[in-house]
Amino acid sequence: MVWRGWEAKPWIRLCVLGLLLVALPGCQSFLPNFWSRVLTLSWDSYTHQYMTEQAILNVTMETLKGLPGQHHSGSQRHEGLGRGFWRAVGEVVRANAEMDFLSATRSDPIYHFDSERVDAATEMLREFWNQSVLLAKAREYQGARHNLGQLFHSLQDFYSHSNWVEMGQKTIYQHLLDPKATAIPTASEDIHTCEECHLPTCKNNILKVMHNPKFPLLTTGYFSDYPMKPPGKCSHGGILDSSRHQGARGGINKDSTSPFFSPHHYLHAEAAKLATMATLMVLRDLRDIVEPKSFLRLFSVRQPPALVFVIDTTGSMFEEISAARLRAYSIIQARARDGGHAQPGTFLLVPFHDPGVGPVYETDDPAQFLHYLDDLTALGGGDEPEMCFTAIQLALTNSPPLSEIFVFTDASAKDRHLYNSVEALTLEKQSKVTFLLTEDTKRGMRRRRETLSPDRFSLYTSLASVSGGLTIFTSNKDIEKVSAIVQDTIATASKVTLLHAESHVDPDCSHAFQVDRSMSNVTLHLAGAITDCTLISPNGHTQPLLGPPGPLAELQRLQGLYRVTLWPPIQQGQWHITAKARGNVTFSVIGDSSLDFLYYLATEANETHPGLSRVEGSPIAGLPVFLVLAVTGLSPAQRTSFSHVTLMGAGGKGLQNVALNSTSSLWTSEQELVGRIEAVPHTPFCVHLFGRDGHGNTVERVSSEMIQPTHVQIQVLSSSHLVPGHNTSVAFEVWNHGPARSFSLSAMDDHGYLSPTGPYSFHISERSFFSREVVLKTPRKAAAGEAITLTLMVRARDSADSNYAVVHLTVIPQDNDTSPPSCSAMLVQASCPEQCSLGNWSVSLAVKDRGHSGLAAVQLSQGKGTLQVLHHGGSKGRHGRPPGDSQEEGHGSERDHMVAGDPRLSVTSWAGGRPVRLGYVSACCAPTAELVVWDRAGNSRRCHLAARQQSASPVETNRASRQPGHPCQGLGLFLISLLVINM
């Protein structure tokens, strides 16, 4: 681990370890990602991230070498895979890590092979596998990558959390994914599995009877208090596991090389080796099933950016359609000449007019794409507004991430209400949208019903600005030449951005950009009305671009676009461009280079697993956040290092410098860097990367999309797959990080399954939240493997504050439901005095159906307290306060109560596919209770509640993290444990 200064200062390590002992509530799997090694000081631990990256990289290289005519030396293994490949790998890695961070999965033992839930976890693994194959075959690659990440997490955890390695096994456990392979039974609840261990390092603490050669038994460690550990069972172990103090004391996890966190740390390497072997096996099996070319497409290997055309096909668009055909043909020819790509890329066409939109024409066959374009005809229309945003939304949901979308139209948008959804999808996929607008008032082809607003294209301009694209106002006469920007941008897979800036006020503007030795084919695009422009080379030579031809560059001057190409050989160093303009102007400088970067923002997750959790949506202004950055296409011979990034405003002004530290090139396939933004700026910004090559020359790259800071946040709590003929709920919270105010929430999906969609209005207090859920009704005829994109958008009514969440859902086949419901604790309270009759204990829990049948009924089978069933209709929400606030969460107004002996209570009409919240209250003299939950398929689960004495002070814990400054909260007189037993 290369983290400057830390390894050289042992006292820092001791301080950090001390903080960890009191600040981190728990860790129950292989460490999620690189940051976990920093937090746990286990620098040489294998993480979920490392194992997943290495497995994907190795199988990808195997696949490439196996293609006909492919010959690759070891030195060519990484840098030629492309930026899209590392983005795809990142999606798998983040889905893997999210299993440790999301509230719906982080504490559920089934997702982590904990608490001897081996059979249920194995069943879930096979579901993940079947869904991954289904999605890959359906070419729904983004959903397939997400499923693979979840599968890998649980699969890898098996080898760390079970006694498989301790048995002396040297091969993987085939039965996990192959029901026909030999199975080893799991120890029943009444069988003791471990003996006492009072040291950080536990050796030989698993009972010998477990490893009997003739009758071996599997066991996995219990973690924390949910579910409660029976006597004599093994714990997960480590300083973050409270169950380690219960008999049998100690633990068996092999998550890290640190004895403080992993009692079997000395077997960590063996567990990681087997976990990696199992991951490799999954990838190879998947490749064999879907075939090598589809496998490479799944991971976007050597994929140039997708060519996406959104074209208005009304009668006035003949010239634009002709220009699109010309550029598509030129790009296809250019890619055919470039033999370095394994595949030609994705081509996508979405025609639109009013009221028709689509269909979506998608292919990886260049000839077929040209055929689609040839069939386009400019007919009909006449009214000015068209369904442009509907078409862009279709393009975004059907195209891969990092796509370049080009919109050809001469009309404003009729469907302006879709703008927020389209902007959210654009940012989530990091795709660019460029508009080529041919508003030609002299032609009079369109019959307009009313005087047109001068700002009717403002939303187009906003979307292009946010995404890092351009808005070009040109004419039908120039559209063919202006469309060369399409070819400039995506003819090859190696286009990078050196400058992207806008000028809205100052008529005089100047910008600089850096050309390094890896660059070639540098092109400048200036969109706007330029009255004067001068280019200055690194050695001080100047060329007025609006004058006669000069020695530095060639200028193509068109209406709305100035296209400047630097003459080769291009001088290395810092170039400057100055310009005078009438109105707004956008500067963009691009060129060819394999060296680029990807990034995401993350916060430190200190709940059940230490690590960095990706920020979904826009970051919160004024709060600290981490910037995680991966440099792609960097060959070892370049010896380039990067020192910092500058957060740049839209006008090119630096807002904040952020120092970068390497997380270690030994542990990641590409150079991974991390920096801490002390306070997120309050204005939009992009990321500008700075470094130096092996000769000391400056290297710069720009990610041109604009991050939109805000004071409101959407957190998706739970979602599941869609089943034909059933309802599925997506639960989420809206957090207000600003003053008390009103918000508007809308939801939208690309298949029309939502009911209703909103908008909804609600008020949230300062530092508070609002909970609700939306329901999707999947038709019976929905096809298995179909991908649905759900977009949630929230906007403050009194300001520009807004945010979004994008949820990718998949339709799965309707099989027999054999999965029982589940129970999970949400809020625990206890204040029991020594005289038990003077106090009460309570627990709030959520029950949900793991299958697709839906919840049916609940019953209190044992206990002397009262069970409350809380239910609320689909249009209602729930308000609450952030962790640590004195107000308790609202529980709604509709309640039903039951005591032991009462008949089953039906919850079918309340659940509707959603979790149901229960509350149990009892006197401390009755410390146990049991409830039974049924689903509509007849599956049931028993949930056992028990108050267990811990210490001498009251306790309250909730579903969120503990307050800063109170690291010892949660060790009260009683902890309520939830023991879930299959019936």
N, C-alpha and C positions, 0 to 999 in steps of 0.2 A: 504494500500500500504506500503510495507516494502522497503523503499529506504533509505539506511543508511544516517542519518544525516539531511535529508530534513525536516521531520516533526518537528524536534526539533529546526529548525532555520527559523522563520517566514520571516526574511529579504531575505533569499534565494527565498522563494515563491514570494515575491514582485518583486525581480529582474527578476525572470523567467517570471512572468506575464507581466512585462514591456516589456521584449523582445518579448513575444508573441504578444503583441498589435501592434508591428511594423514589425514583421517578418513573421507571418503566413497569407497568402492571404485569406484563407477561409476554412470553415468546414460546410458540409451540410448533415450530417447523424449522427445516433448513432455513437459514437467514434469507430474507426475500431478495435483497439486491445489494449492490456495492456499499451503500451507506450503512447497512447493518454491520459491516465489518468495522466501520469507524466507531459506531455506537457501542459495540461489544468488545472492541479492542482485539478481536480475533482476526488478525490481518491475513492469515493463510487459510481461512475457511472457504470452502466451496459453497457458493450461494445458489439459490434457485436460478438467478439470472445467469450466472456463469455456466451452469450445467445445460441450461436451455439453449443459450447462444452457441455453445460449442457443439452441441448435438445437431442443431439446425445447420450450422456451417459445415460440419463434416459430411452430413448426408447430402447437402447441396453440392459440395465438391465431388463426391462420389457420383452423383447423378450427372453432373456436367461431363465428367470424364467418360461416362458410359455412353454418351450420345455419339452417333456416327460422325466421324471426321473431327472429333474434338481431342486436342492434345494440350494438356495444361501442366506446366511445371509447378513445383511447389511455390516458387516465388511469385506466381501469378494468382494466388489463391484468394486474396481478399479484395484488393483495390478495384477489380473489374466487375464486381457483383452489382454495383450501382446503389444509388441513394434509396431507391424504392425498396431494395432488398433489406437494408438495415431498418427502414421504417416498418416493414412487415415483421421483421424479427422483434422489433421493439413492441409491436402490438401483442405478440405472443408473450413476451417477457412481462409486460404490464398486466395482462390478464392473469398470469401466474401469480404475480406479487399481490394483486388485488384480493386474492383469496385470503391473504393475511390482514387486509385492511378494511374490507367492506363489512358493515355490521351484520349482513345476512349470512356471512360465511366464516368470519374470523374466529368465532367461538364455538362453532358447530363441529363436534368431534368427527362427524362423518366425512367432512371435507379434508381432514388431516390424519386419518387413520389413528385417532386417539381413542382412549377409554374402551378398548376392545370392541369397537364398532367395525370390525373387519368385514363382516358379511355385507352390511349396509354400504360401507365405503366401496367395496368391490362392485356391488350393483351399480353404484353411482359412476364409477370409473367406466364401466361398460356402456352406460348411457352417454357419457361424454364421447367415447370412441365412436359409437354409432352415429351420433349427431355430427361429429367432425367429418366422417366419411360422407354422410348425406349432404352436408353443405359443400364439401369440396367437389363432389360429383355435380352438384347443381351450380357450380361456379360462383357460389356465394362465399368468396374467399375471406372477406373480413369476418364474417360470422364463424367460419371454420378456424381461423387463427385464434379467435377468442375462446372457442371450445378447446382447442389444443392447449392453450395456456392453462386453463382450469384442469384439464386432464393431467398435464405434466406436474402441476403442483401436488395433487393428491398422490400420484404415482411415485414421485420422488420422496414424499413424506413417509411412505410405507417403509422404506429402507432405513430411515432415520429413527422412526418411532416404534418399530416392532423389534422383536428379537431374532429376525431373520439372519442378520449378520452374526449375532452371538451363537446361533446354531452351527456356525461354521460354513454356511452356504457361500459358494463362490460364483453362483449363477443367479439369474433373475428368477423371480417367482412367476412362472408362466400362467398360473391359474388366475391371476388378477384380471387378465384380459382374454383368456382362453378357457371357457367353462369345461372343455374336454380334458384339459391338463390336470395332473394330479393335485388334489387339494390337501392342505394340512388344516386340521380343525383348530378352532380358536378356544382357548381356555374358557370354561363356563364361569359364571360369577362366583360360585362357591369354591373354586379352586385357587389356592394361594399360588402366586407366581414369583414373588420376590421376597428376599430377606432383608433385614435392617442394614442400612449403610449410613454412617454418621460423618463421612468425609466428602469433600467436593468430588473427588474421583471415586467412583464405585466400580470395583472389579468383582466379578463372579457373584454379583448380588441377585442374579436370576436363578431360581431354584433348579437343581439338576434334573428334577422330574420333567421340566419343560423341554429338555433337550434329549430325552430318551430316544435313541436311534430307531427303536421299533414304533414308538407312539409319541412323536414330537407334537408339541402344542404351540400355537402362535399366541402371543400376547402383545398388546401395545399399551403404553403408559397412559395413566389418567392425568389430566391437566386441570389445575385450579380446583374449583368446587362445583363445576357444572359439566357432567353429572358428578354426584358424590362418589368418592372412591371407596369401594368395599374394603374391609380389613384384609391385609395380606397381599394386596394387589400392588403392581409396580406403578410408580409415578413417572410422569414425564421428566421431572427433575430440573435442577438449576435454580438460581436465586430468584427467578421470576415466577416460579410455580409454587403456589401456596400448599398444594397437596403433598409436597415433599416431606412435610412435618407429620403426616399421618402414616400409620403403619401400613405397609412396610416403608420406612423412611428411605430417602435417596431418590434414584431415578435412573432411566435407561436411555435418554435421548442422545443422539449423535449429531445434533444440528450444527455444532461448531467445534473448533479446536480448543475452546476455552473451558477449563474445568468449572468455572463459575456459572456457566450457562448450560453445560452439557456434561453430566456425570460420566457418560461413556465417550468422552471426547477422543480418547485414544483409538476409537474405531471409526472416527469421522471420515477418514480417507476411504476406508473400505465401503462405508455406506454410500458415500458420494460416487464412488466408482460404479457400484451396482445401480444406483439411481440414474446415472448417465447412460449405462448400458440399456436400461429399460426405456429411457427416452429415445435412444437411437433405434431401438427395435420398433417403437411406435411409428417413428418417421419412415423407416424403411418399409414397414408393412403398408403404410398409407401410400407411399410412392408406388408400390407394386399394385395397389388396388386402383388408383386413379391414373396411373401411367406417368412416366417421367416428365413429359411436357406439361401436363396439368400440375404436377408437383412443383415445377419451376415457376409456373404462373401463380400458384398459391403463395409463393414467397417473393413474387415480383423480381425474379432473378434476371438481371441484365435487361430490364424492361425500360424502354424510353417512356417519357411521360405520355399518358393517354391523349390522343387527339380527339377533342370533343367539340363538335359544332352544334350550336343551337341557332336555327335559321328560321326567320320569318318567311313564310311562303305565300304571302298575299301578292296581289298582282303587280305591285311596284318593285318587287325584289329580284327581277331578272338578273341585273348586273351583279348583285351580291351573291346569288347562287352560283353564277359563272365563276366569280372570283374564288369562292370556296372550293369549287371543283379543281380549279387550277392549282391552288395551294396544296390541296390534298394529294394531287398527282405528283407535285414537286417533292413533297415530304416523303412520300412512299418511295420515289426514285432515290432520294438521298439516303434513306435508311437501307435500301437494297444494296447501295454501293458500300455501306458501312458493314463489313462482315463481322464486326466484333460483338454483335448482339445475338443471343441464342434465339430470341423471338422478336417479331416485328412490333409488338405492342398492341394496345387496345385502341379500337376506333369506334366512336360513338356519335350518332346523329339523332338530334331531336328536332323535328320540324314543328312549327306552331303557327296559328293564326287566331281568329276569333270566330267561334268558340273552341275550335278543335285544337288539341295538343297531342303530339305523338303520332304514331307509336315510337318507342325507343328502338333504334336500329343499332345493335351492338355486335361487333365481330372482331376477330383477330386476323381476318383474311383481307389484305389490302384490296384485292380485286373486288371482293364483295362490297367493301365500303365504297369504292368508286361506283359500283353499280347502284348502290343506294342513292348516291348523289346525282347520278345521271337520271334517276327516276323522279327527282324533285321537279315540280312545275310551279311557277309563280302564277297563281290564279285566284280570282275572287277578292274578297276583302273590300276595303274602301273606308271603313270607319277607322279613326285614328288609334284608339288604344287596343292593344293586343294582349294575349295571355303569356307574356314573356316570363314572368317569375315562375309560373307553373312549369314551363318548359325547363328553366334552369334548375328547379327543384328535382325534376325527373333526371336531368343530366347528373346532378350531384349524387343522388341516391344510387344511380346505376354505374357510376364511374369509380375507379380506384382512387385512393388518396394520392395527393401530389399531382392531380390532373391539371391541365391547362384547358380552360373552357373559353371558347370564342363565340360571342353572340353577335349575329348579323341581323340588324333590324333598322327600320326608319320610323318606328312608332313607340309611343310611351307604353307603360304597363297598365293594363286594366285591372290586374290582380295585385295591387299594391299591398294588400293586407298580408301577403305571403312574404314580404321583405324580411321580417325578423327571422322567420324559419329558414329562409334561404341563406341569410347571413350566418346563422348558427351552423348550418351544414357546411358552409364554405370554410369557416374557421376550424371546425372539428376535423375536416379532411385535409386542411392546409392546401386547398386547391386555389388556383388563381382564376379570376373571371375578367376577361377583357371584352369591351364593347366596341364594335365598329358600327357607328351610327351614320346613316346616310340621309340626313334630313335635307331634302332638296325641294325648297318651296316653289321653284320655277316649274317643276314637272306637273304638279297638280293632279297626280294620279290618285291620291287618296281624297275621298270626299269627307270633309270634316263637318261635324254637326255644330261645332261651336268654336269660338276663338281659342286657340291653343295656349296653354300656360307656358311662359318662358322657362320655368323650372321643371317642366314635365319629365326631364331626364335626370333629375337630381338623385333619385334612388339608384339609378344605374351608376352614376358617378360615385356615390357612397359605397356601393358594393365593390366596385373596382378598387377604390382606395383601401378599404379594409382588407381585401384579399391580396393586395400587392399587384393588381393588374392595371390596365390603362383604360381610359375612355377616350376614344378618338372620334371627333366629329368631322366627317369628310363628305365627299360628294360621290355621286354615281360615276362621274368621270374618272375619279382617282381611286375608287374602291379596289380595283384590281391590283394596283401598285401598293396601296396601303396594306392590303392583305399579306404582303411579304413579311409583316410582323409575325404572322403565324409561323412561317418557315424559320425566321430568325430565332424564335423562341423554343421550338420543339423538334427541329429537324434531327437533332441528335440527343442522346441521353445525358450528355455531359454539360448542359447549360447551367451556369452559375450566375448569381447576381452580385455585382460590385457596388451598385448604387441604386437606391430607389428613394426619391424625395419629391415633395410637392411644394409649390409656391402658390399661395392664395391671395396674398396681400401685396407684397413687395414687388414692384415691376422690375427691379434689378435683383438678380439672384446669382449666386456662385456656389458651385459644389466641386468636391474633389473625389477622385476614385483611384484606387491602387491597382496597378497591373503587375503581377508577379511572373516568374519564369515559367510557371505551368500553364499560363493563359495563352489562348489563341482565338482568332475570329471575334474580336471585341467589337460590339455594336452598341451605339447609343440611340435611344428612342426619346424624342422630345415631343410630348403630346400637348398641343395648345397653339396659340397664335404668337409666334416669335417675331420680334422686330429687329433684333440684333443678337448675334451669338458668336463667341470666340472660344476656340479650343487651344489649350496651352499644354505642351508636352513636358515631361520631367526635366528636360534640359533647357527649358525656357522658351523654346520656339513657339510661335503663335500662328494661328490660321483663322481669319474671319470666315465663318462657315457660310454666311449668306453672300459672300463675294465670289470671285473666280476660283477655280480648283486650286488646291494647295498641296503641300508635301505631307501633311499629317493624316488627312482623312478624306473620304469621299462623301459628299452630301447628296441625298435625294430629298428634294423639297416638294412636299405634297400638302394638299389641304388637310389641316388637322394633325399632320405628322411630319417630323423632321427625322430622317433616318440617316445616321452617321456611321460609317464603317472605317475603322482605323486601318491605315495601310500597313501591310507587313513589310519588314519585320517590326513588330510592335515594341517600342521602347519600354523597358521595365521602369517602374517607379510611380510617383504620384502625378496624375494628370488633373487638370482643372478645366472646368467649363463655366463660362459666364454667359448670361443671357438677359435680354430685356423682352418683356412679353406684355401683351394685352390680355388681361384676365388670368385665369388659372393655367398653370403649366405643370406637367409631371415629367421628371427626369428618370430614366431607367437606363442602366448600363449592364449588359450581359456579355458573356463570353464562354468559350469552351474550356473546361478543366474538369478533371476527375475529382478534384479536391472540393468538398462541400461540407455542410454540417446539418444535423437535425437537433432539435432541442425540445424540452418540455419544462413546465414549471411544476414544482412539487413542494409539499409540506412534510415536516417530520412527523411520522406516525409513531406515537409512544403508547399505544393502548395495549393490545395483546401481542404485537410484533414490532420490534424496532426496525425502522427503514424509512425510505422516502416514498410517499404516496402522491401520485400524479394529481395535479389540480385539474378537475374537469370544468370546462367552461372558462369564463374570464376570472382573473385573480382579483382579490380584494385590495383596493387602493389603500396605501398607508401601512399595510401589514407586511411583515417579513415573509420571504418565500425563497426557495432554492431554485436555481437555474441549472438544469442537467443538460449537458450538451455532448453530442457524439460527432466526432470528425470522421467523415467518410471518404473513401478513395485515396487515403494517404499511404503511399508506399514507404517501406522502411528506408529506402535510399534517400527520401526527401529530407529526413531529419528535421521536420518542421514542428515547432512547439507554439502553443497559444497561451497568451498571458491574461487577457481580459476581454470582456465585451463592453460595448457602450450601448445603453438603451437610448435609441434615437427617436425624437419626435417626428411627426409627419413631414415637417419642413426641413429635416436633416440636421436639426440641432441636438447635440448631446444632452441627455437629461441626467444620466448617472453612469458611472463606471463600476463594473463588477469584476473583481479579481477572480481568476479561475485556478483551480487546483486539479491536478491529474489524479484520478482514482486508481490508476495503475494500468499500464499497458500489458502487464503480465496476466491480467485477469479478464480483459475484454479484447474482443477481436478488432475493434476500432478504438481510436483514442477517445476515452470518455473523460469529461471534465465536469466539475461542479463548482458553482459559486453561489454566494448568499446575497440576495438583494435585501438590503436592510429595511427598505420601505418601498413597496410598489408605487411607482409614480401615479399621479392622479389624472394624467393625460395619456392618450394612446401612444404606443411606442412599438418599435421593431428592434430586432437584435442585430448588432454589428460586431462581428468577431475580428479580433486582432491577434496577430502572431508574427513569428519570424522563421524564415527557412534556415537551412544549414549554413548559408553564406551571410546571415545577418540581415537579409532583405525583408522588408515588411510584407506580410501576407494578410489580406482582408477578404471577408465574405459577408454578405448581407442576407438575412431572411426577411423578405419584404412584406409579409403579412403583418397587419397592425394589431397588437394585443390591446384589448379594450378594458382597462381597469374599471371597477365598479364597486358598489357598496351593498350589493344583494347577491345571494348565492343560492343555487339549487343543488341539493344533494339527493341523488337517487338511492333509496334504501333497499329496495328489493324489486326484482323482476324475474320472470320465468319465461319458459318457452310457450309458444302458442299451440293450441291443440284444436283441430277442426271441430266446430260445433260447441266450443266451450268459451267461457269468459276468462280473461287473464288480467290481473291488476298490476299496476306499477306504482309503488309507494314512493313518496319523496317528501322532502322538507324544503321550504323556502326560508332562508335566514336573512334577517335584516341587520346589517352591520352599520346602519346609519340611524338617524333620528326616527321616531315613531311616524309612520306615514302609511298611505294606502298604495296597494299594488294591483296590477292587472296580470292575470295568468292565462295563457292560452296554450293549447296542445294541438299537435297535428301529426298525422301519420300519412305515409305515401300510398296506403291502400284503402283508406276510408273505414278502418275497423274501429276507430274511436267513437265512443258514444257517452256523453256529448263531448264536444271539443272546447267549449268555452266561448268567449273569455269569461273569467271569473274575477270578481273584485273582492278584496279582503284588506283588513288593516292589521299591521304588525307593529308591536311596541318596539322601542329601542332595544337592541341586542336580544331580540327574541326571534321565534320562528313560528311558522304555520305549516301544519302537516296535512297532506291529503293524498289521494290516489286517483288515477285515471283507469278506466276499464276499457279493454279492447275486446270486441266480440268477433271471434274468428268464424267465418262462414264454414259450413260443413264441406263445401267444395274446395276449400283452400288447399293448395298443393303442398305436400311435404317438401321441405327444403326452401320454401319461399322466405325471402328476407323482408322484414318490415322495419322501416326506420321511423322511430317516434321522436319528435322534437318537442321539448318543453321550453316555454319562453316566459319570463317574468319581467315586468317593467314597472318602475315607480311612476305614479301618476303626477308627481310634482317635480320630476327631474329627468335627466337622460339616463339615470341608472337602469341597467338591464343586465340580464344574464340568461344562460341557456344550458340545457342538458340534452344530449343526443343519446338515445337508447336503441341499440340494434337487437331486434327480436327475430326469432326463427320459428317457422311452423314445423312441428315434428309429427310423425305418424301417430295415429290414435291406437295405441296398443292397450292391452288389458292393464288396468291400474292395480299394481300389487304393492305400491309404496305406502306405508302407514303415515299418518300425520306426524308432525314434530312439535316439540315444546321448547321454548327458549326463554330464559329470564330476561326481563328488561329493567325493572326497578325493584330494588330490595331495600326494605326498611326494618329495623329492629331496635327496640330499646327495652330490653328485658332486665328487670332488677333481680336481685338475689331471690326475693319472694316472687315466684313466677305469677301468682294470681294478680299482681299489680301492674302487669305490662302485657303488651300485644306484639306480635310479629306479623309481617305482611310481605307478600311478594306479588309483583305484577309480571305477567308473562304473556307471550304471544304464541298462539298455536296456528299452524298453517299446514296445508296439505302438500306433501311432496309430489304427489301424482297430479292427475288432471281432473279427478272426479269432483273435488271440492269438499269442504268440511260438511259434516252432517249433524253431529250432536256431541254434547259434552255431559259428563256426570261426575259428581263428587262421590267417590266410592268409599273413602275413609277420611276421618278428620272431624274435629268438633268445632271448626270455624265456619265461615261463610264464604262461598265462592260467588263472585260477581262477574257477570258476563257483560262486557261493554260493547255496544254496537252502534254504528252510525251510518246513515245513508250515504250514497255515493257522492252527493253534492256537498256534503259537509266537510269541514276541515277541523284540525285540532291545533290549538295554539300552545306554545310553551316558551320557556326561557332558556338561555344558554346554561351550561353546567355551572353550578355554584350559585346561581341566583336564588333568592329566598322563595320565590313563588314556586308552587308545585305545578306540575303539568295539569292542564285541564283534561277531565276524563269524559266529557260529553254529558248529556242529560238523560239518555235512555239506558236503563240498567235492568237486569234480571238477576235474582239471587237464588241460591240453592244451598241446602245443607245435605249432609250425608243421609242417604235413605230416600231422597227425592228422586223421581224418575228422570230419565234422560231429558235434556233440554235441546230441542232442535235449533240449529244455527244456520240451516240451509239458506233461508231467505236473507240472512244478514251477511253471510260470508261472501257469496257471489264470486268465489275464486280468490277472495282476499284473506289475509290473516285475521284472526279474531283475538282481541285482547281480553285477558282474564285477570281478575284480582282476587287474591285470597287473604283473609284476615282471621287471625286466631289468637286466643290467649296463649301466653308463653307456657302454660302448664300442659298444653296439647301441642307438642313440638313437631308432629308429623301429620301429613295428609297425603291423599292420593286421588288423582282424577283420571278419568278415562276419556279419550277423544276418538271419535269415529269419523271416517270419511264416507262418501256416498257409495263407494265400492265395497264397503264392509270392512276395510282395514282399520285396525285400532292401535292405539298406543297408550300405555299407562305412564303417567307422569307422577313421580313421587317427590313430594316437598318435605324438607326436613330442616328444622332449626338446630344448628350445631354450635355449641359454645366455643368461643375463640379467645376473647380477652375481656377487659373490664370497662369498656367504654362503648357508647352507642355507635351505630353504624348506619350510614346511608350510602348506597352506591347506585349509580344509574347507568344508562346505556352509553353515555358519553364519557370522555376522559375526565380524570380528576382535576380539580383546580390547581393551577400553578401555585406553589407556595404551601400546598398541603399534601406532600408526598406520602404521608402515612395514613391518609384517610382510607377507609375500607377495612380496617382491622378491628372491628367493633366486637361487642359482646356476643352477638349471634350473626352468622352468615346463613342465608337461606340457600340450600343446595337443591338443585333440580336433577333428579335421577330419572332418566327416560328408559323404560323397559319395553321391549316388544311383547305384544300379547299373542 
